[in-house]
């Protein structure tokens, strides 16, 4: 069974939407802390986004980041 051009276009549009949603989710949230990893999985840097949204990091920034904690923001 061969796919019609319209089906390929719809599948491509769906994949593009999924990628855009993934990138939006990947943005650090206020109060998030995490680490940057190199290709071998070693920690080479850290980052933090304050409760006010101020981003800071130390070490080396890479495209491979992992969130590993959250600050307690806006407590009563």
GUTOR-625573 format. One record per atom (N, C-alpha, C): atom name; residue in three letters; x, y, z. Coordinates in nm, 4 decimals, padded with zeros to 6 digits, always signed. Each point is the difference from the previous one (the first is absolute). Layout:
! GUTOR-625573
CA_Ala_X_Y_Z
...
***
This chain:
! GUTOR-625573
N_Unk_+00.0845_-00.1176_+00.0000
CA_Unk_-00.0845_+00.1176_+00.0000
C_Unk_+00.0892_+00.1240_+00.0000
N_Unk_-00.0260_+00.0892_-00.0911
CA_Unk_+00.0810_+00.1201_-00.0159
C_Unk_-00.0698_+00.1201_+00.0628
N_Unk_+00.0783_+00.0858_+00.0698
CA_Unk_-00.0572_+00.1190_+00.0644
C_Unk_-00.0283_+00.1072_-00.1039
N_Unk_-00.1092_+00.0681_+00.0186
CA_Unk_-00.0357_+00.1119_-00.0849
C_Unk_+00.0811_+00.1225_+00.0422
N_Unk_+00.0286_+00.0931_-00.0915
CA_Unk_+00.0755_+00.1203_+00.0361
C_Unk_-00.0635_+00.0776_+00.1153
N_Unk_-00.1315_+00.0019_+00.0048
CA_Unk_-00.0682_+00.0723_+00.1083
C_Unk_+00.0308_-00.0640_+00.1345
N_Unk_+00.0041_-00.1343_+00.0061
CA_Unk_+00.0307_-00.0701_+00.1248
C_Unk_+00.1418_+00.0319_+00.0462
N_Unk_+00.0949_+00.0052_-00.0933
CA_Unk_+00.1378_+00.0346_+00.0355
C_Unk_+00.0074_+00.1414_+00.0562
N_Unk_-00.0755_+00.0902_-00.0591
CA_Unk_-00.0008_+00.1386_+00.0460
C_Unk_-00.0561_+00.0086_+00.1415
N_Unk_-00.1080_-00.0712_+00.0287
CA_Unk_-00.0621_+00.0015_+00.1331
C_Unk_+00.0944_-00.0612_+00.1031
N_Unk_+00.0660_-00.1096_-00.0341
CA_Unk_+00.0957_-00.0623_+00.0919
C_Unk_+00.1164_+00.0952_+00.0268
N_Unk_+00.0511_+00.0655_-00.1038
CA_Unk_+00.1091_+00.0962_+00.0168
C_Unk_-00.0404_+00.1166_+00.0882
N_Unk_-00.1210_+00.0490_-00.0179
CA_Unk_-00.0507_+00.1101_+00.0823
C_Unk_-00.0127_-00.0440_+00.1460
N_Unk_-00.0460_-00.1223_+00.0228
CA_Unk_-00.0111_-00.0523_+00.1357
C_Unk_+00.1353_-00.0136_+00.0666
N_Unk_+00.0994_-00.0478_-00.0737
CA_Unk_+00.1353_-00.0119_+00.0549
C_Unk_+00.0592_+00.1365_+00.0330
N_Unk_-00.0228_+00.0969_-00.0867
CA_Unk_+00.0497_+00.1352_+00.0256
C_Unk_-00.0645_+00.0580_+00.1259
N_Unk_-00.1283_-00.0217_+00.0186
CA_Unk_-00.0689_+00.0490_+00.1196
C_Unk_+00.0548_-00.0670_+00.1256
N_Unk_+00.0307_-00.1289_-00.0090
CA_Unk_+00.0557_-00.0715_+00.1155
C_Unk_+00.1380_+00.0534_+00.0356
N_Unk_+00.0802_+00.0332_-00.0996
CA_Unk_+00.1335_+00.0549_+00.0258
C_Unk_-00.0111_+00.1370_+00.0664
N_Unk_-00.0893_+00.0841_-00.0495
CA_Unk_-00.0193_+00.1329_+00.0589
C_Unk_-00.0465_-00.0129_+00.1449
N_Unk_-00.0911_-00.0919_+00.0270
CA_Unk_-00.0473_-00.0205_+00.1373
C_Unk_+00.1128_-00.0501_+00.0886
N_Unk_+00.0843_-00.0874_-00.0516
CA_Unk_+00.1136_-00.0512_+00.0774
C_Unk_+00.0990_+00.1089_+00.0345
N_Unk_+00.0263_+00.0899_-00.0922
CA_Unk_+00.0918_+00.1108_+00.0257
C_Unk_-00.0588_+00.0936_+00.1048
N_Unk_-00.1291_+00.0253_-00.0070
CA_Unk_-00.0632_+00.0872_+00.0984
C_Unk_+00.0061_-00.0614_+00.1393
N_Unk_-00.0164_-00.1298_+00.0096
CA_Unk_+00.0070_-00.0678_+00.1289
C_Unk_+00.1427_-00.0006_+00.0522
N_Unk_+00.0990_-00.0012_-00.0872
CA_Unk_+00.1394_-00.0086_+00.0405
C_Unk_+00.0520_+00.1268_+00.0666
N_Unk_-00.0701_+00.1109_-00.0156
CA_Unk_+00.0433_+00.1261_+00.0611
C_Unk_-00.0097_-00.0111_+00.1520
N_Unk_+00.1071_+00.0383_+00.0721
CA_Unk_-00.0056_-00.0082_+00.1469
C_Unk_-00.1095_+00.0890_+00.0574
N_Unk_-00.0661_-00.0477_+00.1028
CA_Unk_-00.1055_+00.0744_+00.0667
C_Unk_+00.0566_+00.0790_+00.1167
N_Unk_-00.0723_+00.1014_+00.0452
CA_Unk_+00.0426_+00.0757_+00.1176
C_Unk_+00.0134_-00.0956_+00.1183
N_Unk_+00.1101_+00.0126_+00.0732
CA_Unk_+00.0243_-00.0840_+00.1155
C_Unk_+00.0664_-00.1325_-00.0319
N_Unk_+00.0415_-00.0205_-00.1234
CA_Unk_+00.0605_-00.1285_-00.0393
C_Unk_+00.1510_+00.0026_+00.0161
N_Unk_+00.0558_-00.1123_+00.0394
CA_Unk_+00.1449_-00.0189_+00.0085
C_Unk_+00.0352_-00.1236_-00.0810
N_Unk_+00.1204_-00.0032_-00.0556
CA_Unk_+00.0385_-00.1162_-00.0780
C_Unk_+00.1475_-00.0025_-00.0320
N_Unk_+00.0376_-00.0975_-00.0808
CA_Unk_+00.1391_-00.0199_-00.0377
C_Unk_+00.0119_-00.0094_-00.1515
N_Unk_+00.1188_+00.0325_-00.0496
CA_Unk_+00.0349_-00.0196_-00.1408
C_Unk_+00.0908_-00.1214_-00.0091
N_Unk_-00.0263_-00.0860_-00.0979
CA_Unk_+00.0772_-00.1221_-00.0187
C_Unk_+00.0774_+00.0049_-00.1311
N_Unk_+00.1202_-00.0615_-00.0011
CA_Unk_+00.0727_-00.0133_-00.1259
C_Unk_-00.0495_-00.1251_-00.0723
N_Unk_+00.0599_-00.0327_-00.1144
CA_Unk_-00.0450_-00.1145_-00.0795
C_Unk_+00.0152_-00.1329_+00.0733
N_Unk_+00.0923_-00.0068_+00.0958
CA_Unk_+00.0219_-00.1231_+00.0753
C_Unk_-00.0908_-00.0083_+00.1230
N_Unk_-00.0802_+00.1031_+00.0270
CA_Unk_-00.0903_-00.0004_+00.1139
C_Unk_+00.0594_+00.0564_+00.1274
N_Unk_+00.1173_+00.0628_-00.0107
CA_Unk_+00.0642_+00.0606_+00.1162
C_Unk_-00.0543_+00.1407_+00.0228
N_Unk_-00.0163_+00.0379_+00.1256
CA_Unk_-00.0462_+00.1352_+00.0334
C_Unk_+00.1125_+00.0987_-00.0274
N_Unk_-00.0278_+00.0998_-00.0841
CA_Unk_+00.0998_+00.1011_-00.0340
C_Unk_-00.0448_+00.1411_+00.0383
N_Unk_-00.1221_+00.0134_+00.0491
CA_Unk_-00.0497_+00.1307_+00.0412
C_Unk_-00.1319_-00.0122_+00.0732
N_Unk_-00.0406_+00.1088_+00.0635
CA_Unk_-00.1287_+00.0046_+00.0701
C_Unk_-00.0742_+00.1262_-00.0406
N_Unk_-00.1315_-00.0002_+00.0194
CA_Unk_-00.0791_+00.1201_-00.0262
C_Unk_-00.1098_+00.0131_+00.1049
N_Unk_-00.0502_+00.1229_+00.0101
CA_Unk_-00.1098_+00.0291_+00.0913
C_Unk_-00.0816_+00.1138_-00.0585
N_Unk_-00.1314_-00.0105_+00.0099
CA_Unk_-00.0898_+00.1088_-00.0367
C_Unk_-00.0707_+00.0414_+00.1290
N_Unk_+00.0224_+00.1235_+00.0442
CA_Unk_-00.0583_+00.0456_+00.1259
C_Unk_-00.1522_+00.0060_-00.0101
N_Unk_-00.0634_+00.0207_+00.1129
CA_Unk_-00.1462_+00.0126_+00.0011
C_Unk_-00.0468_+00.1210_-00.0806
N_Unk_+00.0890_+00.0986_-00.0189
CA_Unk_-00.0317_+00.1190_-00.0793
C_Unk_+00.0338_-00.0176_-00.1476
N_Unk_+00.0508_-00.1181_-00.0384
CA_Unk_+00.0309_-00.0269_-00.1398
C_Unk_+00.1402_+00.0379_-00.0428
N_Unk_+00.0900_+00.0277_+00.0957
CA_Unk_+00.1376_+00.0371_-00.0333
C_Unk_+00.0819_-00.1281_-00.0193
N_Unk_+00.0565_-00.0161_-00.1185
CA_Unk_+00.0780_-00.1184_-00.0352
C_Unk_+00.1471_+00.0225_+00.0349
N_Unk_+00.0629_-00.1003_+00.0618
CA_Unk_+00.1439_+00.0052_+00.0260
C_Unk_+00.0571_-00.1400_-00.0161
N_Unk_+00.1282_-00.0067_-00.0338
CA_Unk_+00.0644_-00.1295_-00.0159
C_Unk_+00.1466_+00.0107_+00.0378
N_Unk_+00.0602_-00.1154_+00.0242
CA_Unk_+00.1437_-00.0073_+00.0219
C_Unk_+00.0517_-00.1215_-00.0742
N_Unk_+00.1266_+00.0030_-00.0365
CA_Unk_+00.0566_-00.1101_-00.0777
C_Unk_-00.0278_+00.0185_-00.1478
N_Unk_-00.0156_-00.1106_-00.0695
CA_Unk_-00.0211_-00.0003_-00.1448
C_Unk_-00.1455_-00.0279_-00.0331
N_Unk_-00.0589_+00.0834_-00.0861
CA_Unk_-00.1362_-00.0248_-00.0481
C_Unk_+00.0068_-00.0916_-00.1208
N_Unk_-00.0840_-00.1025_-00.0010
CA_Unk_-00.0106_-00.0906_-00.1146
C_Unk_-00.1469_-00.0093_-00.0404
N_Unk_-00.0259_-00.0661_-00.1097
CA_Unk_-00.1381_-00.0169_-00.0438
C_Unk_-00.0695_-00.1118_+00.0761
N_Unk_+00.0741_-00.0751_+00.0810
CA_Unk_-00.0555_-00.1113_+00.0754
C_Unk_-00.0137_+00.0412_+00.1465
N_Unk_-00.1207_+00.0434_+00.0400
CA_Unk_-00.0217_+00.0428_+00.1383
C_Unk_-00.1060_-00.0880_+00.0648
N_Unk_+00.0127_-00.0155_+00.1320
CA_Unk_-00.0940_-00.0807_+00.0764
C_Unk_-00.0396_+00.0773_+00.1250
N_Unk_-00.1309_+00.0187_+00.0193
CA_Unk_-00.0488_+00.0644_+00.1220
C_Unk_+00.0109_-00.0993_+00.1145
N_Unk_+00.0511_+00.0477_+00.1147
CA_Unk_+00.0115_-00.0909_+00.1132
C_Unk_-00.0501_+00.0604_+00.1306
N_Unk_-00.0739_+00.1089_-00.0074
CA_Unk_-00.0561_+00.0583_+00.1206
C_Unk_-00.0812_+00.1243_-00.0279
N_Unk_-00.0774_+00.0423_+00.1004
CA_Unk_-00.0816_+00.1201_-00.0107
C_Unk_+00.0082_+00.0781_+00.1299
N_Unk_-00.0029_+00.1316_-00.0128
CA_Unk_-00.0064_+00.0877_+00.1156
C_Unk_-00.1449_+00.0117_+00.0449
N_Unk_-00.0216_+00.0278_+00.1276
CA_Unk_-00.1332_+00.0234_+00.0494
C_Unk_-00.0328_+00.1474_-00.0215
N_Unk_-00.0814_+00.0299_-00.0988
CA_Unk_-00.0339_+00.1371_-00.0358
C_Unk_-00.1400_+00.0349_+00.0498
N_Unk_-00.0173_+00.1246_+00.0411
CA_Unk_-00.1312_+00.0545_+00.0375
C_Unk_-00.0701_-00.0810_+00.1080
N_Unk_+00.0732_-00.0302_+00.1058
CA_Unk_-00.0628_-00.0708_+00.1113
C_Unk_-00.0858_+00.0967_+00.0805
N_Unk_-00.1065_-00.0506_+00.0633
CA_Unk_-00.0857_+00.0901_+00.0797
C_Unk_+00.0689_+00.0498_+00.1242
***
